[in-house]
Amino acid sequence: MYQEISLYLDLEKGKSADLEVVARAALAFNSAVKEVAFILDPSVGVRLELKSGDEGSLILNSIIRPLRGVNRNTLIAIALVVGGWLASDVRAYVVGEAIDTVVGEEALQLSDADKQDIADRVAKLLKSNVGKEQVNQMLESLEQDPAIKGVGVSPRHSLRPEYVLPRETFRERIEMDAPPIETAKMRSIPSINDVTLVSPVLIPGSRKWKLRLGNSEFGAVIKDERFLARVLGGEEPIPMTAGIKLKVAMTTREERVNGVWRVKDYTVDEVLSITPAERPLDLWSPQ
């Protein structure tokens, strides 16, 4: 399973794009896709390819491919967010129609709940300016080459986008809703999540419990001392079965590295509830 996405450069007739400009733009485009992918799911990988287009165009093909199993909605959302920054009107970006464009006939197989899930993810990331800084860097690079008269994002390889952002609007798009310059190197993001218990730590201390959120496993220090006291004292009836769910209030600390926020560590501040597995797995039975 993967999602195609291409950067389309519209060229002046009879002219070729400057290699250095295209290279910088390609790296910025790749960085934008990776930033969006990382925020949605750290397990998603991106491979950038280069392919010459027809006369008057240049197409840079990318494949958004998960390193592990990932929800199809995530791949679609990544393509939509990056495409959204080059839409004819970002503020009025119609996600419903965009979903149909990205996935084509496959859109018929998406439920209304899937489409709403994708729309919510895309709206949240666009509102948070995720990927915009890298897209702006790309536009600034392309602006330096007069041979490039427009740029767009296509959800399919070798396909001209329905909308190509004209060169004369590059500067306006760069300056529109420009995100504030961030000087902080660290940030903390609180959240409430339903996680699956992979392995607990049954000795006192600050060793990390292993948890799973979606398809990603991570280690987290449990700061909820009352919960730990109940577990270590045998007062918390947690059956040792696969599939135990915990609703937790947690904090994700991120570090800004080269303009991109990367997860540094996770902390579980409070365990709100515990849900045993619906049906214990029959791992052993007597002969």
C-alpha positions as CSV (number, residue, x, y, z in Angstrom):
1,M,0.0,0.0,0.0
2,Y,1.3,3.4,-0.9
3,Q,0.3,6.9,-2.1
4,E,1.6,8.6,-5.1
5,I,2.3,12.4,-5.1
6,S,4.2,14.5,-7.7
7,L,5.6,18.0,-7.8
8,Y,4.8,19.5,-11.2
9,L,6.9,22.4,-12.6
10,D,5.4,24.3,-15.5
11,L,8.1,25.7,-17.7
12,E,8.2,28.5,-20.2
13,K,8.1,27.1,-23.8
14,G,11.5,26.2,-25.1
15,K,13.3,26.7,-21.7
16,S,14.8,24.3,-19.3
17,A,14.8,24.6,-15.5
18,D,18.0,25.4,-13.6
19,L,19.3,22.2,-12.1
20,E,20.4,23.8,-8.8
21,V,17.0,25.5,-8.4
22,V,15.2,22.2,-9.1
23,A,17.5,20.4,-6.7
24,R,16.8,22.8,-3.8
25,A,13.1,22.8,-4.6
26,A,13.0,19.0,-4.6
27,L,14.7,18.8,-1.3
28,A,12.3,21.3,0.2
29,F,9.3,19.4,-1.3
30,N,10.6,16.1,0.1
31,S,11.1,17.8,3.5
32,A,7.5,19.1,3.5
33,V,6.1,15.6,2.7
34,K,8.3,14.0,5.4
35,E,7.3,16.6,8.0
36,V,3.6,16.0,7.4
37,A,4.1,12.3,7.4
38,F,6.1,12.3,10.6
39,I,3.4,14.4,12.4
40,L,0.6,12.0,11.3
41,D,2.6,8.8,11.8
42,P,6.3,8.4,12.4
43,S,6.3,5.0,10.7
44,V,5.5,6.4,7.2
45,G,8.5,6.6,4.8
46,V,8.9,8.8,1.7
47,R,11.0,8.1,-1.4
48,L,11.6,10.9,-3.9
49,E,12.1,10.0,-7.6
50,L,12.8,12.2,-10.6
51,K,11.2,11.9,-13.9
52,S,11.2,14.2,-16.9
53,G,7.8,15.4,-18.1
54,D,6.5,16.4,-21.5
55,E,8.0,19.4,-23.2
56,G,7.3,22.5,-21.0
57,S,7.1,20.6,-17.7
58,L,9.2,18.7,-15.2
59,I,7.7,16.2,-12.8
60,L,9.3,15.0,-9.5
61,N,7.6,11.8,-8.5
62,S,7.4,10.7,-4.8
63,I,6.0,7.5,-3.2
64,I,4.6,7.8,0.3
65,R,5.2,4.3,1.6
66,P,4.7,3.1,5.2
67,L,7.6,1.3,6.9
68,R,5.0,-0.7,8.8
69,G,1.3,-1.2,8.5
70,V,-0.6,2.1,8.5
71,N,-4.1,3.3,8.0
72,R,-4.9,4.2,4.4
73,N,-6.5,7.4,5.7
74,T,-3.0,8.6,6.9
75,L,-1.5,8.3,3.4
76,I,-4.3,10.2,1.8
77,A,-4.1,12.9,4.4
78,I,-0.4,13.4,3.8
79,A,-0.9,14.0,0.1
80,L,-3.8,16.4,0.8
81,V,-1.9,18.5,3.3
82,V,1.0,19.1,0.9
83,G,-1.3,19.7,-2.0
84,G,-3.3,22.1,0.2
85,W,-0.5,24.6,0.4
86,L,-0.4,24.9,-3.4
87,A,-4.2,24.9,-3.8
88,S,-5.9,27.8,-5.6
89,D,-7.2,29.1,-2.3
90,V,-5.8,27.5,0.9
91,R,-8.4,29.1,3.1
92,A,-11.3,27.6,1.0
93,Y,-9.6,24.3,0.4
94,V,-12.4,21.8,-0.2
95,V,-11.2,18.6,1.4
96,G,-14.2,16.5,0.2
97,E,-13.5,17.2,-3.4
98,A,-9.8,16.9,-2.9
99,I,-10.2,13.4,-1.4
100,D,-12.0,12.3,-4.6
101,T,-9.2,13.8,-6.7
102,V,-6.4,12.1,-4.7
103,V,-7.8,8.6,-4.5
104,G,-9.9,8.6,-7.7
105,E,-12.3,5.6,-8.0
106,E,-11.1,4.4,-4.6
107,A,-13.0,7.2,-3.0
108,L,-16.2,5.2,-3.6
109,Q,-14.8,2.6,-1.1
110,L,-14.2,5.2,1.6
111,S,-17.0,5.5,4.2
112,D,-18.4,8.9,5.3
113,A,-16.5,8.3,8.6
114,D,-13.2,7.8,6.7
115,K,-13.7,11.0,4.7
116,Q,-14.5,12.9,7.9
117,D,-11.5,11.5,9.6
118,I,-9.2,12.5,6.7
119,A,-10.8,16.0,6.6
120,D,-10.3,16.5,10.3
121,R,-6.6,15.5,10.1
122,V,-6.0,17.7,7.1
123,A,-7.8,20.8,8.6
124,K,-5.8,20.4,11.8
125,L,-2.4,20.2,10.1
126,L,-3.1,23.1,7.7
127,K,-4.3,25.2,10.6
128,S,-1.1,24.4,12.4
129,N,1.0,25.3,9.4
130,V,2.6,21.8,9.3
131,G,4.8,21.6,6.1
132,K,4.2,25.3,5.2
133,E,7.8,26.4,6.1
134,Q,9.2,23.8,3.8
135,V,6.8,24.6,1.0
136,N,7.7,28.3,1.3
137,Q,11.4,27.3,1.0
138,M,10.5,25.5,-2.2
139,L,8.6,28.5,-3.6
140,E,11.5,30.8,-2.8
141,S,13.9,28.5,-4.7
142,L,11.6,28.2,-7.8
143,E,11.1,32.0,-7.8
144,Q,14.8,32.4,-8.7
145,D,14.4,30.6,-12.0
146,P,12.5,32.6,-14.7
147,A,12.0,29.5,-16.7
148,I,9.6,28.1,-14.1
149,K,6.2,29.7,-14.6
150,G,4.1,27.6,-12.2
151,V,4.1,24.8,-9.7
152,G,1.5,22.3,-8.5
153,V,1.0,19.0,-6.7
154,S,-0.5,16.0,-8.4
155,P,-1.8,12.9,-6.6
156,R,-0.7,10.7,-9.5
157,H,2.6,10.3,-11.3
158,S,3.0,12.0,-14.6
159,L,-0.4,13.7,-14.3
160,R,-0.7,17.5,-14.6
161,P,-2.4,18.9,-11.5
162,E,-5.9,20.4,-11.9
163,Y,-4.5,23.7,-10.5
164,V,-1.0,25.1,-11.1
165,L,0.0,28.0,-8.9
166,P,1.3,30.7,-11.2
167,R,4.7,32.3,-10.7
168,E,3.3,35.7,-10.1
169,T,1.6,34.5,-6.9
170,F,4.6,32.8,-5.4
171,R,5.6,35.8,-3.2
172,E,2.0,36.3,-2.1
173,R,1.6,32.7,-1.1
174,I,4.9,32.7,0.8
175,E,3.8,35.7,2.8
176,M,0.2,34.6,3.4
177,D,-0.4,33.5,6.9
178,A,3.4,33.1,7.4
179,P,4.0,31.1,10.6
180,P,5.8,33.0,13.3
181,I,9.5,32.4,13.6
182,E,9.9,29.8,16.4
183,T,13.0,30.3,18.6
184,A,12.1,27.6,21.2
185,K,14.1,24.4,21.0
186,M,11.8,22.3,23.1
187,R,8.0,22.0,23.5
188,S,5.6,19.9,25.4
189,I,2.3,18.7,24.0
190,P,-0.3,17.3,26.4
191,S,-2.9,14.8,25.2
192,I,-5.3,12.1,26.2
193,N,-4.9,8.8,24.4
194,D,-6.0,5.2,24.4
195,V,-2.9,3.1,24.3
196,T,-2.2,-0.7,24.4
197,L,0.0,-2.1,27.1
198,V,2.9,-4.0,25.6
199,S,5.1,-4.5,28.7
200,P,4.9,-3.1,32.2
201,V,7.9,-2.6,34.6
202,L,7.1,-4.3,37.9
203,I,9.9,-2.8,40.0
204,P,10.1,0.7,41.5
205,G,12.0,3.3,39.6
206,S,11.7,5.4,36.4
207,R,12.2,2.7,33.8
208,K,9.9,3.1,30.8
209,W,6.8,1.0,30.2
210,K,6.3,0.0,26.6
211,L,3.1,1.1,25.1
212,R,1.5,1.1,21.6
213,L,-0.5,3.9,20.0
214,G,-1.9,2.9,16.7
215,N,0.9,1.1,14.9
216,S,3.7,2.8,16.8
217,E,5.4,1.4,19.9
218,F,7.1,3.7,22.3
219,G,8.5,3.8,25.8
220,A,7.1,6.1,28.5
221,V,7.9,6.9,32.1
222,I,4.8,6.5,34.3
223,K,4.6,9.5,36.7
224,D,1.2,8.5,38.2
225,E,2.6,7.4,41.6
226,R,-0.8,6.2,43.0
227,F,-1.3,4.0,40.0
228,L,2.2,2.6,40.3
229,A,1.7,1.9,44.0
230,R,-1.5,0.0,43.3
231,V,0.2,-2.0,40.6
232,L,3.3,-2.9,42.6
233,G,1.2,-3.6,45.7
234,G,-1.1,-6.0,43.8
235,E,-4.1,-3.8,44.4
236,E,-4.7,-3.0,40.7
237,P,-6.4,-6.0,39.1
238,I,-4.6,-6.1,35.7
239,P,-4.9,-9.6,34.2
240,M,-1.7,-10.5,32.3
241,T,-3.3,-10.9,28.9
242,A,-2.6,-9.4,25.5
243,G,-4.7,-6.3,24.5
244,I,-4.9,-4.4,27.8
245,K,-6.0,-0.8,27.0
246,L,-5.1,2.2,29.1
247,K,-6.6,5.6,28.8
248,V,-3.8,8.0,29.8
249,A,-3.1,11.7,30.1
250,M,0.4,12.0,28.6
251,T,2.9,14.6,27.6
252,T,5.0,14.4,24.5
253,R,8.2,16.4,24.5
254,E,9.6,17.4,21.2
255,E,12.9,18.9,20.1
256,R,13.3,21.3,17.2
257,V,16.1,20.1,14.9
258,N,16.9,21.9,11.6
259,G,13.4,23.4,11.7
260,V,11.6,20.2,12.2
261,W,10.1,19.0,15.5
262,R,11.1,15.5,16.5
263,V,9.8,13.5,19.4
264,K,12.3,13.4,22.3
265,D,10.3,11.4,24.9
266,Y,6.9,10.5,26.3
267,T,5.6,10.7,29.9
268,V,2.3,9.3,31.2
269,D,1.1,11.8,33.8
270,E,-2.0,9.9,34.9
271,V,-3.7,6.6,34.1
272,L,-7.3,7.4,33.8
273,S,-8.8,4.0,33.2
274,I,-7.9,0.4,32.4
275,T,-9.8,-1.9,30.0
276,P,-8.9,-5.6,30.0
277,A,-8.8,-7.4,26.7
278,E,-12.2,-8.3,25.3
279,R,-11.2,-12.0,25.1
280,P,-8.0,-13.4,26.6
281,L,-5.8,-15.2,24.0
282,D,-5.7,-18.9,24.4
283,L,-1.9,-19.1,24.3
284,W,-1.6,-22.5,26.1
285,S,-3.9,-25.5,26.7
286,P,-3.1,-28.7,28.6
287,Q,-2.7,-31.9,26.6
